[in-house]
Amino acid sequence: MTAPDPISLGKSVLAGDRRALARAITLVESARPDHRAAADRLLEYLLPEAGRSIRIGITGVPGVGKSTFIEAFGLHVIGRGHKVAVLAVDPSSRRSGGSILGDKTRMEDLSRCPDAFIRPSPAGETLGGVARRTREAMLVCEAAGFDVIIVETVGVGQSETAVADMTDLFLLLLLPGGGDELQGLKRGIVEMADLVLVNKDDGDLAAAAQRAASEYRAALHLLGAGSADWRVPVATCSAATGRGIGEAWDLVGKFRDVMEPSGGIATRRAEQARAWMWSEIREGLVMALKADPVLARRLPGLDSDVAAGRVTPAAAARDALEAFLTGRS
Amino acid sequence: MTAPDPISLGKSVLAGDRRALARAITLVESARPDHRAAADRLLEYLLPEAGRSIRIGITGVPGVGKSTFIEAFGLHVIGRGHKVAVLAVDPSSRRSGGSILGDKTRMEDLSRCPDAFIRPSPAGETLGGVARRTREAMLVCEAAGFDVIIVETVGVGQSETAVADMTDLFLLLLLPGGGDELQGLKRGIVEMADLVLVNKDDGDLAAAAQRAASEYRAALHLLGAGSADWRVPVATCSAATGRGIGEAWDLVGKFRDVMEPSGGIATRRAEQARAWMWSEIREGLVMALKADPVLARRLPGLDSDVAAGRVTPAAAARDALEAFLTGRS
């Protein structure tokens, strides 16, 4: 594909053209260097119109019912007059394949809704690359008028942090099961949540869900989760029956009511943007270093010497840095 | 000071000469470029003799009684035939000043003990610099025969992570007070602990300490803290009366009994060393980039454009990287 003209594409995005939105995201996700300049021009054009949304990150262990929840939640939010975009960060999507079909069939009713836009995780080998493209897709969706952005973690481990670092509110979905299910999540992730929902508050599990919620509430209070402005609420819901879904959206509204006037969201976004810039700079520098022919030969040896304790990490780092930086004129 | 001969200094360190130990650490902590080569030579010489210790990181909110605990714990451990070194990571020590005197008077009995070595936090402006020097001081202490290394966090915020990243076992000291006290700690830090002790299990607070311990135990279990091999124990102690101090040391022994045969400690150390090398490389590259005259002029503008949402972080990062990397021949 040749890069489309970014300005006319941008105008169509702003006009609400869904095909243009999809093409714009494809452009932003493109790994081809000749697309990058057009993508940058497009983002620059759209940026003044981006940002007017609430960005909600959602994570939870496999089996918690994330897709069912996002579908029920998204439909509720649309019913309240909003436009909802669902994005995902899944560094494994290339390997598992077929995630476009997967996402669409997972959320059938939502995907048919004109006020919803569902975009699977961009393919990519590194979490950094996937996260970067999801962040930029988020800006495009905002410019297209989507005022509720849901970013879902699909992979496990690091992707939770990446999603928390690009959203205003981080929502953790839990099962009524308790402690053992959390072993699969990154350590410390529970304490990063802004809102916790125990799903499957229905049928035989209703009592367990209520009990789990009150236990999590006590635990999070004990661990000092949240901030002086915002005590992390723990509620229950049933994505299957719709119970508690409206209340979950009300809690998001309460979060905005607290965090927007206090400047909490604006501060978080400014910090996220700065941290993102520096993380891109660091990763770009490390890639350049690894691509240096001298370093490419030397790094594997340094790495194993350091891991085996034969060389101090600081000495190995100085060695690598000197070899790289003396290459500069 | 001119740099001492690193090999003869190293020999004296290995022979157990305390003045040599102090001088060796001073050399390793020196920020003077002409000391760096001698420090590297010294570390290279000592490295084969380092590593034979248990490295214990200790954190807790101000007022929890860290110094009193470390003194009681250190004296107990020495009584069991060990040699104990106490180091600290406190990025604020330069500003507050006088931390040498502070540390020594805080732990008077321990500091008089021939089998103890107490070293205050190196002065330094950045956490990274302070942490690097503490890591290297730890290696020197190990080579000098100290087989229990305690690394204390003094500052708040990031220093907890730095200490967790250089130790085998991360011990969190808590007060009987509960949730609110934890607001001062970095989010997620409770879930990083390998061992939790509720201090002040004495006098009027004894009942509250026991209750707090059982609440923390339930909360950590619920949050899935620890691993399949190691469920994080929560115990109580009184640094003032000595109650529970022996049991705390026994828990450290249990941790070793589980984590040494399983290779858990060796794996953690290898990962820490690798991560440390890469973090030094990244920071060194960023320092070089910031020192570039073109970038030094351009970065403040990029930073504020990114924070204000006028430029995407990725575009700003590419801009900075291009300016820097094209400077390479």
Contacts between the chains, C-beta under 8 A, distances in Angstrom:
chain1	res1	chain2	res2	distance
A	36	B	318	8.0
A	40	B	312	7.8
A	40	B	315	5.2
A	40	B	318	7.7
A	43	B	312	5.2
A	43	B	315	6.8
A	44	B	311	7.5
A	44	B	312	7.7
A	44	B	315	7.1
A	47	B	309	6.7
A	47	B	310	7.0
A	47	B	311	7.4
A	47	B	312	6.6
A	50	B	309	7.5
A	51	B	309	5.8
A	132	B	314	5.7
A	135	B	313	7.8
A	135	B	314	7.7
A	136	B	312	6.6
A	136	B	314	6.7
A	139	B	312	6.9
A	178	B	222	5.8
A	179	B	221	4.8
A	179	B	222	4.7
A	179	B	223	6.7
A	179	B	224	4.9
A	180	B	224	6.4
A	181	B	224	7.2
A	182	B	222	7.8
A	182	B	223	5.8
A	182	B	224	3.2
A	183	B	224	4.6
A	183	B	227	7.7
A	183	B	228	7.3
A	185	B	224	7.2
A	187	B	188	7.2
A	187	B	191	4.9
A	187	B	192	6.0
A	187	B	225	7.6
A	188	B	187	7.2
A	188	B	188	2.7
A	188	B	189	7.4
A	188	B	191	4.5
A	188	B	192	6.1
A	189	B	188	7.4
A	189	B	191	8.0
A	190	B	191	6.8
A	190	B	223	5.0
A	191	B	187	4.9
A	191	B	188	4.5
A	191	B	189	8.0
A	191	B	190	6.8
A	191	B	191	6.1
A	192	B	187	6.0
A	192	B	188	6.1
A	215	B	218	7.3
A	215	B	222	5.6
A	216	B	222	6.5
A	218	B	215	7.3
A	218	B	218	7.7
A	218	B	219	7.0
A	219	B	218	7.0
A	219	B	219	3.5
A	219	B	222	4.9
A	219	B	223	6.1
A	221	B	179	4.9
A	222	B	178	5.8
A	222	B	179	4.8
A	222	B	182	7.8
A	222	B	215	5.6
A	222	B	216	6.5
A	222	B	219	4.9
A	223	B	179	6.7
A	223	B	182	5.7
A	223	B	190	5.0
A	223	B	219	6.1
A	223	B	223	7.7
A	224	B	179	4.8
A	224	B	180	6.4
A	224	B	181	7.1
A	224	B	182	3.1
A	224	B	183	4.6
A	224	B	185	7.1
A	225	B	187	7.6
A	227	B	183	7.6
A	228	B	183	7.2
A	269	B	309	7.3
A	270	B	307	4.2
A	270	B	308	7.4
A	270	B	309	7.9
A	271	B	307	8.0
A	273	B	306	4.9
A	273	B	307	5.8
A	273	B	309	6.7
A	273	B	313	5.1
A	274	B	303	6.4
A	274	B	306	5.9
A	274	B	307	5.4
A	274	B	313	7.5
A	276	B	306	7.9
A	276	B	313	3.8
A	276	B	314	7.5
A	277	B	302	7.1
A	277	B	303	7.3
A	277	B	306	4.8
A	277	B	313	3.8
A	277	B	314	7.8
A	277	B	316	5.0
A	277	B	317	5.1
A	277	B	320	7.9
A	278	B	286	7.4
A	278	B	317	7.8
A	280	B	313	6.1
A	280	B	314	5.6
A	280	B	317	3.4
A	280	B	318	7.7
A	280	B	321	7.9
A	281	B	286	6.7
A	281	B	289	6.8
A	281	B	317	4.8
A	281	B	320	5.6
A	281	B	321	6.2
A	282	B	282	4.7
A	282	B	285	7.0
A	282	B	286	6.1
A	284	B	317	6.2
A	284	B	318	7.5
A	284	B	321	4.2
A	284	B	325	7.9
A	285	B	282	7.0
A	285	B	285	3.9
A	285	B	286	6.9
A	285	B	289	6.6
A	285	B	321	7.0
A	285	B	324	7.6
A	286	B	278	7.4
A	286	B	281	6.7
A	286	B	282	6.1
A	286	B	285	6.9
A	288	B	321	7.5
A	288	B	325	5.5
A	288	B	328	7.9
A	289	B	281	6.8
A	289	B	285	6.6
A	302	B	277	7.1
A	303	B	274	6.4
A	303	B	277	7.2
A	306	B	273	4.8
A	306	B	274	5.9
A	306	B	276	7.8
A	306	B	277	4.8
A	307	B	270	4.1
A	307	B	271	8.0
A	307	B	273	5.8
A	307	B	274	5.4
A	308	B	270	7.4
A	309	B	47	6.7
A	309	B	50	7.5
A	309	B	51	5.8
A	309	B	269	7.3
A	309	B	270	7.9
A	309	B	273	6.7
A	310	B	47	7.0
A	311	B	44	7.5
A	311	B	47	7.4
A	312	B	40	7.8
A	312	B	43	5.2
A	312	B	44	7.7
A	312	B	47	6.5
A	312	B	136	6.6
A	312	B	139	6.9
A	313	B	135	7.8
A	313	B	273	5.1
A	313	B	274	7.5
A	313	B	276	3.8
A	313	B	277	3.8
A	313	B	280	6.1
A	314	B	132	5.7
A	314	B	135	7.7
A	314	B	136	6.7
A	314	B	276	7.5
A	314	B	277	7.8
A	314	B	280	5.6
A	315	B	40	5.3
A	315	B	43	6.8
A	315	B	44	7.1
A	316	B	277	5.0
A	317	B	277	5.1
A	317	B	278	7.8
A	317	B	280	3.4
A	317	B	281	4.8
A	317	B	284	6.2
A	318	B	36	8.0
A	318	B	40	7.7
A	318	B	280	7.6
A	318	B	284	7.5
A	320	B	277	7.9
A	320	B	281	5.6
A	321	B	280	7.9
A	321	B	281	6.2
A	321	B	284	4.3
A	321	B	285	7.0
A	321	B	288	7.6
A	324	B	285	7.6
A	325	B	284	7.9
A	325	B	288	5.5
A	327	B	328	5.5
A	327	B	329	6.6
A	328	B	288	7.9
A	328	B	327	5.5
A	328	B	328	4.6
A	328	B	329	6.9
A	329	B	327	6.6
A	329	B	328	6.9
A	329	B	329	4.2
